[in-house]
Amino acid sequence: MRIKLKLALTFIIIPFLSFAQKSRISRYQHLLIGTYTKTQNNGIFVYKFDTKTGRLAFESKAEGINNPSYLAINQEGNKVYSVNESGADRKGGVSSFDLDTKNGNISFINKQETLGSGPCYISIANDNKFIFTANYGSGSISVLPLKIDGSVGKLSQLIQHDGSSVNKSRQTAPHTHSVIFSNDGKTLFSANLGTDKLHAYDYDSSFEKPLQNSAQPFVNIEPGFGPRHFVFNKNGDKLYLLSEMSAVITIFDYKDKVLTKVKNVNLDQEGFSRTNGAADIHLSNDGNFLYATNRGDVNEIVIFKVNKTDGSLSRVGSQSTMGKTPRNFMIDPTDNFLLVANQNSDDIYIFKRNKKTGLLTYNNEMLKVGSPVCLKMTAVK
């Protein structure tokens, strides 16, 4: 009798836990949009996003912020950080903001210089103690401390990359394009388009200068590839690197702080002869599909099925982004929708995701925004 009762309770508890886990994802999310401000002066826009319908409703905007082209949000969802990619010399800065997690109001806190030009990517350490920028213009990484009130302190570390590669028009100097942590938050990786290298740094927040070269300080990428963005799988043992100039995804195994190349996978199909411009790469939240944008003459998102056993990729299709120059995109936390920011057509298109096939269908929802560059979400609370 007791055995039957335990079994009955098990069947009751398991579905309940499954429901509880799903219910942790808020139906409504704040969508934050980073932009270039050459066509408007508002900088960051905040919209309320419905993860069931894919619809958007305006909440607020941050005015007078110069080129907040890439954004990061802290784990609590109440602080927002942007790069300031601005000026004729692409002089760099970082700005901080308060975000009201209920109504989406965003308000400026402070700004600091990066002392590196053209910052194009920003990341926050898991412990909220430091923030990091990839400075494309100068080919460096800036490290700035975060204060208790969320404001940004003055620069504490600047790491300058050096070198070049084979493309004489785009790779005569280092161009740092991204800074992303390993899943455990212990190693910061940085892709450098100008030198065809992926760098690795150990992170220790007990030091004023928290980064030092990892045991494997870098891996070389094929000459002329131009590494740009990358993503780890949920287990943290696979890294997928997207190279801009070649439109190739390089798959790495990652174990004991060592990257080992497995395979290159092309975004382009055989016979492709147009202009490439790969930009952004993300996995679906369930890890079953990988998506990557290709700009140039293509303007599409390429979709791959992920083999969960070995991490290999198989192409299942592609989808026009319905605009020009898809810079950044994101998948909402429920895996229901994919949103893509088309920088040069000033619009954001929303696509419904088929969770079984990974394919995308236009949801008849779009938003006009001047030069959208970055999309981030955090829950409405």
Backbone torsions as a table, in degrees:
resi	resn	phi	psi	omega
1	MET	NA	-42.3	179.4
2	ARG	-65.2	-38.0	178.9
3	ILE	-61.9	-45.0	179.4
4	LYS	-62.1	-39.7	179.7
5	LEU	-64.9	-41.9	178.6
6	LYS	-63.4	-41.4	178.3
7	LEU	-62.8	-43.1	-179.8
8	ALA	-61.6	-43.4	178.9
9	LEU	-63.7	-37.5	178.8
10	THR	-60.9	-44.8	-179.0
11	PHE	-67.6	-26.3	177.7
12	ILE	-77.9	-44.0	-173.5
13	ILE	-69.7	-41.7	-176.1
14	ILE	-60.4	-49.3	176.7
15	PRO	-62.3	-34.9	179.8
16	PHE	-63.6	-44.3	178.5
17	LEU	-62.3	-41.4	179.0
18	SER	-60.4	-43.5	179.0
19	PHE	-65.2	-42.1	-178.9
20	ALA	-62.4	-39.5	179.7
21	GLN	-64.7	-41.6	179.2
22	LYS	-67.0	-36.1	-175.0
23	SER	-72.1	-12.5	178.5
24	ARG	-67.8	-23.4	178.3
25	ILE	-81.4	117.7	-178.7
26	SER	-66.7	137.5	177.6
27	ARG	-61.6	-36.8	-176.3
28	TYR	-105.3	134.8	-178.9
29	GLN	-125.8	145.5	168.3
30	HIS	-82.0	122.6	173.8
31	LEU	-97.1	121.1	177.2
32	LEU	-105.9	134.4	-175.5
33	ILE	-120.5	117.0	173.4
34	GLY	-91.0	145.5	-173.0
35	THR	-139.7	166.8	159.8
36	TYR	-90.5	137.9	-173.0
37	THR	-99.4	24.8	179.2
38	LYS	-70.1	-24.3	-178.6
39	THR	-109.5	-6.8	178.2
40	GLN	-159.9	166.1	-171.7
41	ASN	-114.0	19.5	-172.8
42	ASN	-95.6	-24.9	171.7
43	GLY	77.7	-86.4	-177.4
44	ILE	-110.7	129.9	176.8
45	PHE	-111.1	144.7	177.3
46	VAL	-123.2	126.2	178.2
47	TYR	-126.0	150.8	173.2
48	LYS	-90.1	125.5	-176.1
49	PHE	-111.8	131.1	178.5
50	ASP	-96.6	113.6	-175.4
51	THR	-74.9	-6.5	175.9
52	LYS	-93.6	-34.8	-176.2
53	THR	-108.2	-20.8	-176.3
54	GLY	79.7	13.4	-177.9
55	ARG	-92.2	154.1	-177.5
56	LEU	-118.6	147.4	174.1
57	ALA	-137.3	130.2	-176.4
58	PHE	-63.7	138.9	176.9
59	GLU	-118.5	-53.3	-178.1
60	SER	-164.0	178.8	176.4
61	LYS	-153.3	155.0	176.9
62	ALA	-106.2	113.7	-175.7
63	GLU	-92.2	153.8	173.7
64	GLY	72.2	17.6	178.8
65	ILE	-98.6	120.3	-172.1
66	ASN	-81.3	117.1	174.1
67	ASN	45.5	61.0	172.6
68	PRO	-78.9	73.4	-166.0
69	SER	-76.6	-23.7	177.3
70	TYR	-138.1	144.2	-171.9
71	LEU	-123.9	157.3	169.9
72	ALA	-141.7	145.1	179.4
73	ILE	-122.6	137.6	179.1
74	ASN	-70.9	168.7	-174.5
75	GLN	-64.7	-30.0	178.7
76	GLU	-75.5	-17.6	177.5
77	GLY	81.8	7.9	-176.0
78	ASN	-109.4	0.6	176.1
79	LYS	-129.3	137.2	-179.5
80	VAL	-124.3	140.9	179.3
81	TYR	-128.8	139.4	179.1
82	SER	-131.3	150.0	165.4
83	VAL	-77.6	160.2	170.3
84	ASN	-121.9	98.1	-175.6
85	GLU	-96.2	92.3	-166.7
86	SER	-147.4	166.9	174.2
87	GLY	88.6	159.0	-180.0
88	ALA	-62.2	-32.6	178.8
89	ASP	-95.7	10.9	-179.2
90	ARG	55.1	39.5	177.1
91	LYS	-57.4	138.9	-170.2
92	GLY	-106.3	152.9	175.3
93	GLY	-150.9	167.5	173.5
94	VAL	-129.6	132.3	177.7
95	SER	-117.0	147.5	178.7
96	SER	-119.1	151.5	-176.0
97	PHE	-143.1	149.3	166.3
98	ASP	-87.9	140.3	174.2
99	LEU	-124.4	122.3	175.0
100	ASP	-75.8	114.0	-173.5
101	THR	-72.1	-10.6	177.3
102	LYS	-88.7	-54.6	-172.9
103	ASN	-106.2	-4.4	176.2
104	GLY	81.2	7.9	178.1
105	ASN	-67.1	134.1	-179.4
106	ILE	-118.1	136.4	-177.2
107	SER	-140.0	140.9	-175.4
108	PHE	-70.3	139.3	174.6
109	ILE	-106.7	-65.6	-179.7
110	ASN	-161.4	176.9	-179.5
111	LYS	-140.9	144.4	175.6
112	GLN	-134.5	152.6	176.2
113	GLU	-79.4	145.5	177.6
114	THR	-89.2	-18.0	-173.3
115	LEU	57.3	22.6	171.7
116	GLY	-137.4	141.4	-172.0
117	SER	-92.5	147.2	176.3
118	GLY	64.5	47.5	177.7
119	PRO	-62.1	130.0	-173.9
120	CYS	-125.8	-2.7	-177.8
121	TYR	-151.6	145.8	-178.6
122	ILE	-142.5	138.8	179.1
123	SER	-137.1	153.3	178.5
124	ILE	-113.9	137.3	174.0
125	ALA	-66.5	149.4	-178.1
126	ASN	-58.6	-27.7	-179.1
127	ASP	-88.9	4.7	177.7
128	ASN	61.5	24.1	-177.9
129	LYS	-97.1	-24.9	-179.0
130	PHE	-140.4	156.8	175.0
131	ILE	-126.9	149.9	-171.6
132	PHE	-132.2	138.0	175.5
133	THR	-122.9	144.4	170.5
134	ALA	-95.8	117.8	-176.5
135	ASN	-99.2	101.6	-173.9
136	TYR	-64.6	-45.2	-174.3
137	GLY	-62.2	-46.2	-176.7
138	SER	-95.6	-9.1	179.0
139	GLY	68.9	43.3	-175.9
140	SER	-133.4	172.3	174.0
141	ILE	-119.9	128.4	176.0
142	SER	-104.2	138.3	178.8
143	VAL	-121.0	122.4	-178.9
144	LEU	-127.9	138.1	179.6
145	PRO	-75.8	150.6	174.6
146	LEU	-105.4	133.8	179.8
147	LYS	-89.4	167.0	-176.4
148	ILE	-59.5	-34.4	-179.2
149	ASP	-80.7	2.0	178.8
150	GLY	93.3	-7.6	179.3
151	SER	-73.8	162.7	-178.3
152	VAL	-100.2	130.9	176.5
153	GLY	-85.2	176.0	-179.4
154	LYS	-70.3	155.0	-177.4
155	LEU	-47.8	131.9	178.4
156	SER	-111.0	-20.8	-179.8
157	GLN	-155.2	138.2	175.3
158	LEU	-129.9	120.4	179.4
159	ILE	-108.4	117.4	-177.5
160	GLN	-99.0	121.1	172.8
161	HIS	-82.3	160.2	175.8
162	ASP	-140.9	170.8	178.4
163	GLY	110.3	-175.6	-178.8
164	SER	-158.1	-175.9	177.0
165	SER	-148.1	-159.1	-163.8
166	VAL	-82.9	-24.1	-177.9
167	ASN	-80.4	110.3	-171.9
168	LYS	-74.8	-11.1	177.7
169	SER	-96.7	-21.9	-175.2
170	ARG	-129.4	-8.1	-173.9
171	GLN	-128.8	38.3	177.0
172	THR	-84.6	-7.9	-178.9
173	ALA	-153.0	165.2	178.5
174	PRO	-69.1	142.5	176.5
175	HIS	-138.0	92.9	-178.4
176	THR	-71.3	127.6	-170.7
177	HIS	-116.0	-15.9	179.2
178	SER	-161.2	154.5	175.2
179	VAL	-137.4	113.7	-172.4
180	ILE	-138.4	136.1	-179.8
181	PHE	-83.2	151.2	166.0
182	SER	-64.3	162.7	-174.9
183	ASN	-59.4	-32.1	-179.4
184	ASP	-82.4	-2.8	177.0
185	GLY	74.2	10.8	-175.1
186	LYS	-97.3	-17.4	-177.2
187	THR	-131.9	130.0	176.4
188	LEU	-101.0	126.4	177.5
189	PHE	-106.2	148.6	-178.8
190	SER	-140.8	125.3	178.3
191	ALA	-92.0	132.5	179.6
192	ASN	-118.4	109.2	-177.4
193	LEU	-65.9	-35.7	-174.5
194	GLY	-74.4	-24.5	-175.6
195	THR	-114.5	-2.4	-177.5
196	ASP	56.7	50.1	178.2
197	LYS	-134.9	150.2	171.2
198	LEU	-116.5	111.5	-175.0
199	HIS	-91.4	156.3	178.7
200	ALA	-136.1	135.4	-179.2
201	TYR	-132.8	133.9	172.5
202	ASP	-75.2	141.0	-177.5
203	TYR	-112.8	127.8	176.5
204	ASP	-140.2	106.5	-173.1
205	SER	-74.1	-4.3	178.1
206	SER	-76.6	-10.9	178.7
207	PHE	-103.4	148.7	176.7
208	GLU	-63.5	-36.3	172.9
209	LYS	-107.0	94.4	-166.0
210	PRO	-80.1	-7.1	-177.8
211	LEU	-106.9	136.7	169.4
212	GLN	-141.7	154.7	-177.7
213	ASN	-53.9	134.5	176.7
214	SER	-76.3	171.7	-179.6
215	ALA	-58.0	-36.2	170.6
216	GLN	-108.0	91.2	-170.1
217	PRO	-65.8	-25.6	176.6
218	PHE	-164.1	162.0	168.4
219	VAL	-123.9	144.4	178.2
220	ASN	-84.8	136.6	174.0
221	ILE	-103.0	155.1	-177.6
222	GLU	-51.8	137.6	-179.8
223	PRO	-55.9	131.3	178.4
224	GLY	86.7	-1.0	-179.6
225	PHE	-71.5	-42.9	-179.0
226	GLY	72.2	66.2	-179.0
227	PRO	-59.2	140.7	-172.5
228	ARG	-127.4	-75.5	-179.0
229	HIS	-121.0	162.7	-180.0
230	PHE	-155.6	166.1	-178.2
231	VAL	-148.1	143.2	172.9
232	PHE	-94.1	148.8	171.1
233	ASN	-74.6	172.8	-175.0
234	LYS	-64.0	-34.1	178.9
235	ASN	-73.1	-17.4	179.6
236	GLY	77.7	10.5	-177.6
237	ASP	-106.0	3.0	175.3
238	LYS	-131.4	138.3	174.3
239	LEU	-123.0	130.7	178.7
240	TYR	-112.2	112.5	-177.1
241	LEU	-103.8	127.1	177.2
242	LEU	-102.0	124.5	178.0
243	SER	-100.7	129.0	-172.8
244	GLU	-66.9	-49.5	-169.8
245	MET	-76.4	-29.3	179.8
246	SER	-96.9	-15.1	-173.7
247	ALA	53.8	49.9	-179.3
248	VAL	-123.9	138.2	171.9
249	ILE	-98.2	124.1	175.7
250	THR	-102.8	124.3	-179.9
251	ILE	-94.0	129.3	176.4
252	PHE	-120.4	144.1	161.8
253	ASP	-82.6	143.9	178.5
254	TYR	-131.0	117.6	-178.9
255	LYS	-151.3	134.1	178.0
256	ASP	52.6	42.7	177.5
257	LYS	64.3	23.3	178.4
258	VAL	-122.4	128.8	174.9
259	LEU	-95.3	132.9	177.3
260	THR	-127.0	121.1	-178.5
261	LYS	-66.2	136.5	179.0
262	VAL	-108.4	-51.6	-172.8
263	LYS	-166.1	151.8	169.7
264	ASN	-101.0	138.8	178.3
265	VAL	-128.7	125.3	-178.0
266	ASN	-81.5	140.1	168.7
267	LEU	-73.3	-35.3	-176.9
268	ASP	-80.4	147.1	174.4
269	GLN	-86.8	163.6	-176.8
270	GLU	-57.3	135.7	-180.0
271	GLY	92.4	-0.4	-179.7
272	PHE	-62.9	132.9	-177.7
273	SER	-135.6	11.1	-179.4
274	ARG	-91.4	-170.6	-177.8
275	THR	-90.6	131.3	178.8
276	ASN	-90.9	170.8	172.2
277	GLY	-179.5	58.7	-177.2
278	ALA	-58.0	144.0	-171.8
279	ALA	-128.9	-59.5	-169.6
280	ASP	-132.7	155.4	-175.8
281	ILE	-145.2	134.1	178.8
282	HIS	-149.2	150.7	170.6
283	LEU	-95.7	148.2	169.3
284	SER	-62.8	157.8	-175.7
285	ASN	-64.9	-27.6	176.6
286	ASP	-83.6	-3.8	176.3
287	GLY	76.5	7.4	-175.1
288	ASN	-83.9	-22.7	-176.7
289	PHE	-136.6	148.3	176.0
290	LEU	-119.2	138.5	-178.2
291	TYR	-124.6	145.1	177.5
292	ALA	-145.5	138.5	178.6
293	THR	-92.6	145.9	175.6
294	ASN	-129.4	124.8	-176.9
295	ARG	-96.8	-127.2	179.4
296	GLY	58.9	-128.1	177.8
297	ASP	-89.0	0.6	-168.5
298	VAL	-96.5	-55.9	179.1
299	ASN	54.0	60.2	-178.7
300	GLU	-146.3	164.7	172.0
301	ILE	-108.3	127.2	178.6
302	VAL	-99.2	138.5	-172.2
303	ILE	-116.4	130.2	179.1
304	PHE	-125.0	141.8	169.9
305	LYS	-85.0	135.3	-179.7
306	VAL	-98.7	126.9	172.2
307	ASN	-79.6	113.5	-174.2
308	LYS	-69.3	-17.9	-178.8
309	THR	-78.5	-49.1	-175.6
310	ASP	-118.2	-1.6	177.8
311	GLY	79.6	4.6	-179.1
312	SER	-69.5	161.7	-176.9
313	LEU	-119.4	141.1	172.2
314	SER	-131.3	128.5	-176.5
315	ARG	-68.9	131.8	177.7
316	VAL	-115.9	-11.7	178.1
317	GLY	160.0	-172.9	177.4
318	SER	-148.7	163.7	-177.7
319	GLN	-141.6	127.7	173.2
320	SER	-60.0	140.4	177.8
321	THR	-83.3	-2.9	176.2
322	MET	64.0	17.9	177.5
323	GLY	-154.4	-171.5	-177.0
324	LYS	-108.9	135.0	174.0
325	THR	61.9	69.4	176.0
326	PRO	-68.4	102.0	-172.7
327	ARG	-81.3	-53.8	-174.9
328	ASN	-136.4	152.7	174.5
329	PHE	-146.6	168.0	177.0
330	MET	-151.0	156.3	174.8
331	ILE	-108.3	130.8	-176.3
332	ASP	-68.3	161.2	-172.8
333	PRO	-60.7	-21.2	179.7
334	THR	-87.7	-5.4	-175.8
335	ASP	69.0	12.1	-178.0
336	ASN	-80.3	-33.2	-171.9
337	PHE	-135.2	152.0	170.8
338	LEU	-120.4	130.1	-179.8
339	LEU	-114.9	134.2	-178.0
340	VAL	-126.7	135.0	179.9
341	ALA	-98.7	114.8	178.3
342	ASN	-95.7	103.3	-171.7
343	GLN	-61.1	-46.3	-170.5
344	ASN	-92.2	-2.4	171.7
345	SER	-112.6	6.2	173.4
346	ASP	56.3	49.4	-179.1
347	ASP	-153.5	159.2	176.1
348	ILE	-125.1	125.6	179.2
349	TYR	-109.7	145.0	-177.9
350	ILE	-114.6	128.2	-178.1
351	PHE	-119.3	139.7	173.7
352	LYS	-80.5	133.5	179.0
353	ARG	-95.6	133.9	167.4
354	ASN	-87.0	112.0	-173.4
355	LYS	-69.6	-20.6	179.6
356	LYS	-84.4	-39.9	-176.2
357	THR	-102.4	-18.4	-176.7
358	GLY	82.4	-7.5	-175.4
359	LEU	-73.3	160.2	-174.1
360	LEU	-117.4	144.9	176.1
361	THR	-133.4	130.6	179.7
362	TYR	-58.8	131.8	-173.0
363	ASN	-92.6	8.1	-176.7
364	ASN	61.8	26.3	175.6
365	GLU	-125.7	128.9	175.7
366	MET	-148.4	162.6	-176.2
367	LEU	-137.8	133.3	175.8
368	LYS	-90.7	120.5	179.3
369	VAL	-142.6	137.2	-179.7
370	GLY	-68.7	118.9	176.1
371	SER	46.5	60.4	177.3
372	PRO	-70.5	135.9	-174.7
373	VAL	-123.0	-35.4	-172.3
374	CYS	-139.4	139.2	178.4
375	LEU	-124.4	129.4	176.7
376	LYS	-138.3	151.4	177.7
377	MET	-128.7	149.7	170.5
378	THR	-146.9	150.4	-169.9
379	ALA	-68.9	143.2	167.9
380	VAL	-74.4	129.1	-176.5
381	LYS	-119.5	NA	NA
